[in-house]
Amino acid sequence: MGVFTRSRAAQVMGGIALAGASVLVLVGCSGGSTTDPTEPAAAGFDFPIDCDAAEPASYTPEYSSTSTGPGTDLTYKIGTALPVTGNLAFLGPPEIAGTEYAASEVNAAAKGVTIDLIQGDSGDTDNKAYETEIPRLLGEGATAIIGAASSGTSLQFIDQVIAANAIQFSPANTSAAFTGYEDNGLYWRTAPSDVLQGEVLGNLIAGDGNETLGMIVLNDSYGTGLACFTKKSFEAAGGEVVAASLYNTGDTNFSAQVEDVLAAQPDAIALITFEEVKTIIPELVGADFPSDKMYFVDGNLANFGDEFDAGTVAGAKGTYPAVDPETISSFRDSLQSYWTGAGNSELTDFTYAPESYDAVILLALAALEAGSTAGPDVAAHLQQVSGGSGDGTKCTTYAECADIIIGGGVADYDGVSGPITFNEVGDPTEASIGVFQYGDDNNYEFLNVG
């Protein structure tokens, strides 16, 4: 097929950008850059990322299943490669909790599938924990691996997982690079492509009255892609990107990047980073850049609390794939109760917990329908159990959906992260982007802009 198109009506309503009904073309800007990250933004600024070169390749996988379902007594070994260490480690607890909670619910239902969850650490592209963890997980018999959170990290081991005929299922990868990746149909994700987040972020920044924008960007497929989509949206709204400075994973000093961007005197700065933002924020504040002109993204939107002086990031805004927190408050309460009841510290962040939970549920339902836990067999059923075939019966829990499948019907799982509805390349076609704002306590809250 050509470049994948799907429908969308994207608008910010009540702090949420909803994806649904007119045309969305997944075009480039997700690849890396060969530009020196410390190269200053000189007069006559040229954007340091080649967005055209990063357009996803055209690719349509073929699916086939040799098994027949539904399953009756399947043990499904699922590994996780989520960030216990590295520059996204703050996302580890909610994501890991989501997978553990989902597995417990599948097992408690006792309806054809028992999950044997094997936890692992993805690390990042600096510490490279995945180099030992992925072989370990595959060696222990995992036929599906949930992770990584970082798109750049996932790209380091996706070929290894595919070669093992296992599924790689990320709850948090948003790079557009995965849309056209030649994955034999084995890569799936519950997080939407950054085509959507970039549009929301760019429109948000322009809608706040900013005419010029600077960016500090992680130089990997996630950072450069989101930067491209944000630039495209901001400029379509009449703004101008006047500075962009890149850095690499593992860097610890960002003074050059901060100085480069501030030299262009932008109205606003988009911080498209991971946890490195904790080092960048004090430098911006020290240079008297106003906190309410800083914009965060899913890779760094965290509750900083007393890590900074009160009011350090007050007024700053950010985006990440999320539904209105009020609509999933019961899920959050149940997850918190489960997690602390298992002896873990209380969760302070829930980013990508719903997507992680849904990943496990969808894998279990696809295995049940296939009557197999083999990677290609499960992959051949994932689109259908998500509602992608368009002819299923709506259901919202593993037990409810399993009863439909066991009864000979087609289940259409609507998850806690949203309807999902996979297309043929494993991307969700229904997703939402939440808009949040920081208060004086340096924690963020859902922003009602409707």
N, C-alpha and C positions, 0 to 999 in steps of 0.2 A: 504494500500500500504506500501511498505518499505520506507526507508529514501528517501525523495524526491530528484530526480536528474534532472538537467536541463542542457542545453547546454551553453557553454561560451567560448569565445576567449578573455581572459583578457590580455590586454597589455596597457602600458602607451603611448599614442599617443597624442601629442599636449596638454599634461597635463591632459588627460582624460583616464581613464581605462574603456573600453567598455565591457559590458557583453552581450554575444550573442550566440555563436555557438558550443562549444564542451562540455565535461561533467563537471558539478559542483555538488559535493555532499555536501549537507548541514549537516555538522557534528558539534559536540558539542562545548563546551567552552562558553556557554552563561549564565550559572548558577552562583549563588553566591558562596562564599567560607566561611568556618567556621574558617579560619585562623585569628589569631589576627592581625589586620592591622598594629600594631606597632612592630610586631616581626621582629628583625633585620635579614638581609640576612647574615647568618654565612658562614664560610668557608665550601666548599662542598655544594654550594647553591642548594636548591631544589625549583623549581617553586611553589609558594604558592597557586596555583589554580588547582583543579582536573578537567582538561578539558574533560577527558573521561566520567566522571560522568554527564557532562552537555549536552551530545548528545541529540538532540531533539527526543521526542517519535515519533513513527510511528502512524500517524493518518490521515484518509481521511474522511472529513465531507460529509454528504449527504444533498443535497439541494432539496427543493420542494417549489413550489409556487402555491397557490390556486387561484391566481388572473389572470385576463386576461387584456392585454393592447392593444394599448397604452392608457395611462391616458389622460384625457381631462381637468380636473379641480382639480388637486391635490394640497393641501397645505402640504408641507413637513417640519415638525419641526425638525431641526437639532441643537443639542447642541454642544458647543465646550468645551473641557477641556484642554486648552493650557496654557503655563506657564506665567501667569501674575506676579506671585511671585515665589520665590524659586531659585535654583541654575541653572536653564535654562531660567530665565526671559529675558535674552538678545535675546532669540529666539521668545519671545512672539509677539512683534510687526510685524515682517514679516509674521509669520504664521497667526496671526489674520487678518492682512491686506489681505492675500491671500484668506481666507475664505469669508471675507466681499465682496471683489471684485468679486469673483466667484458668490456669491449669487446675487449680483446686476446684473450681466450679464444674469443669468438664469431668473431672474424676468423681466428684460427688454425685453427678447426674447418673453415672453408671449406664450410659446409653451407647454402647458399641465401641467407644474409644477411651483408652487410658493414656494420659500424657505422662511421659517420663522426661521431665525438664532438666536439662544439664546446663547450669549457668557458666558463662565464660566472660572474659574481658576483651573488648575490642581494642582498648587503648586508643592511640591516635597515630598519625603518620610520623610522629617524632619518636615515641617510645616503642612503637611497633609490636604491641602485645599480641596482635592478631597473628603474627608470624608463628607463634607457638600454639596459640589458642585454637585457631581454625583446624589445624591438623589433629589436635587433641579431640575436639568435638566430633569431627568426622570419624576419627579412629574409634570413638566410643559408640559409633553407630547412628549418630544423628543424621536424619534424612531431610531435615529442615533446620535452618539457622536463622534466628531472628536478630537482625542487626545489619550493619552498625547504625549508630545514630548519625555519625558524620558521613556525608556523601563521599568525601575524599578518602575516608578510611574504607568504606564499602568497596570503592573501586580498586583498592589494593588486593582484595581477596575474592572478588566476585567470580573471576575465571576459575579459581581453585574450587569453589563450591559447585559451579556449573559442571566442571570436569568430573566431579564426584556424583553427578546426577542428583544432587540435592537442591532443595529450594532455598533461596536467600530471600528473606522477607523482612523489609525494614519498616519500623514504625515512624521513622523520622527523616529518611533521605528525601530531600526536596530538589536536588539537582535535576535539571532537564536532560542531562546526559543519559539518564537511565531509560528515557522514553524510547529511544531507538537503539538501545544496546542489544547486541546479538547474544541473547541469553538463553536460547532454546526454550523460551517460555518459562524459565525457572526463577526469574526475579520478579518480586511483587512488593508493593508498598501501600501503607494506609495513609501516608502523608501526601498532600498534593504537590505537584511541581511548583517551583518558584516562579513560574510564569504568572501564577495567581498572586503570590505574596508580593512579588515585585510591583505588580500593578496596583495593589492596595497601598503599599508603602509609598510609592511615588505619588499617587493621588492624595494620600494623607498629608505628605509634606507640602505639596503644592496648595492643598486646600487650607492649610494653616497660614497661608499668605507668604510663604517663602518663595523668592524668585531665583535664588542661586543656591546650589547644593555642593558640598564637599563630601567625600567618602573616604573612610579608612577600611580597607578590604583584605580579608584573608585570601591569600593567593592559592586557592584550590577550586575544584569544580563547583562547590557550593558557593563560596564567596564571590567568585568572578561571575557566576551565572546570575545570582541574585542582584549583584551590582548592575549588570546589563539590563535586567528587566525593570529594575527601579529607575534607572536612567531613562529608559524608553518611555516609561509611564510619566515621569516627572517632566520630561521635555515635551511630551504630547499635551501636557496640561499647561504649557507655556513657560516652564522653567528652564534653567540652564545649569548643567553640571560644570563647575569651574575648577574642580580639583579632585583627584583620586590617587591615593597612595596605597601600595600593596605591601604586605608583609608575609612571611612564611611561618608555617607551623614550627614551634620551637623557639621562635624569636622571643626575647624578653625585654628588649628596649625598643620603644616606639616613638622616641623623641623626634626622629627624622620625619616620620610619617605625620605626626601632629604638627610639626613646624611647617611642612609642605602644604598641608591642607589649610591651616590658619593663615598662611601667607596670601591665599587667594581671597580671604575675607568673605567666606560664604555666609549666607543667611542661616543655613542649617547644615548639620553634619549627620550623615547616616553611618552608623558603626556596624559594619557587616563583618562581624568577628565571632569568635567563641569566647572562652573565659578570659582571654587576654584583655577584654574590655575593662577588667578590674584595674589594670595598670594604665590603660589609656584615659579613663575617666579623670583621675586626679590631675593628669597633665593638662587636660582641657579646662578643668575647673581652675587650675593654677594660672592659666593664661586668660582667665576671666571670660571664657566662652560660656554663654548662658545655658543652663541645664535644660531649659524648656525648648531649646533648639537642637537637642540631641535626639536621635531616633535609633531605637534598638530593633533587633530582629530575633527570630526564634532561636538562633545559636547563642544568644547572650541575654535574653530577657529572663532575669532572675530576681528574686527578692534579696536585695543586698542588705537590708536592715541596718544593723549597727556596724557593718563593715566600713561604712563611711560616716562622716559627721551628718547629723540630721539635716535634711534638705539638700544634700549634695546633688541628687538627681531629680529633685522635685520638678514636676511639669514635663519631664521627658516622656516620650511616647514610644511604643513599640508594637510589633505585630508577631503573631505566630498562629499556625493552624490550630483552630480551637472553635468549639461551639460556646454559646453563652454559658458561663460557669453555673448559672442558676438552673439551667436545664439538666445538668449532670451532678447537682449537689448530692443527691442520694448515692450516686456511684462513688464520688469522692469520699463521702462518709464511710461507705462500706469498705472501700479500699484502705482507708486509714485504719479502720478497726481491724481489718484482716492483717495488715502489715505490722501494726504495733502489737497485736495479739500474738504474732509469731516471734515477738521479742526484738523487733527492730525499732530504731529511732523513728520518731514521728516525721512524716513527710512534710517538708516545708514548701515544696513545689510539686505541681502535678503535670508539668509540660510533657506531652507525649505519653502520659500514662494511659489515656483512653485508646490511643492508636496501638499501643503495645498489647493491651488487653484484647482488642479486636483482632490483632494478628494471630494470636493463639486460637481464639474461637473460630476464625475463618479456616485456619489450617485443620483444626479438628473436624469441622463440618465437611470440608472437602475430602478428608480421609475417610470419614464415615460414608459419604456418598460414593466414593470410589471403591470402598472395600479394600483399601490398600494404603500403606504409608510410604510407598516408593515415590520419590520426587516427581517424576513425569506423570504418574497416575494422579497424585494430589493436584498438581498444576493444571491438569486437564479439567478439573472440577471447581477451581477457585472462582472463576468468573461467574459460573452459574449460582453458586451458593451466596454470592454477594448481590445477586439481583441483576447481574449483567446480561443474562439471557432474556430478561423482561417478562418471564412467565411464571415466576415463583410466588409463593404465599409469604407475606410479610411475617417476620418473627424477630424477637429481640433478645433472646437468650439461647445458650447452647441447648438446653433441655427442650425448649419449645421448638427450635429448628430441627433438632434430632428426631423428635416425634414425627414431624412432617416427612422427613427423609425415610425413616423406618417404615412409615405408613405408605410409602410409594410415591409421595409427592415431591415437589421441588420447593426447597426453602429459599427465601430471600431475606438474608440477615441484615437488619439495620442495627448498627453498632452504637456504642456510647460515643464514638468519635463522629458519628453521622451515618448517612445511608451507604456511603462508600461506593457501591456499584462499579466494579472494575470494568475497564475496557479490555480489548484483546491484547494489549501490551503490559497489563498489570498495573496500570495507573488508576486511582480512584477518579471517577468523573463527577462526583458530588462531594464538595468540600467547602469549608468556611475558614476565613481568616479573622481572628479576633484582634481588636484594637484595644490597647491597654495604656494606662498612664500612671506614672509614679507620683506618690505623695511625699509629704515631708519626712515620713518614716523610711524612705528609700525602698518601699515595697510597691508593687504595682497592683492596680485594680482594673477590672473590666470598665471600659469607657463607653458610656451611652452617648453616641453622637447622632442618634436618629431624631 
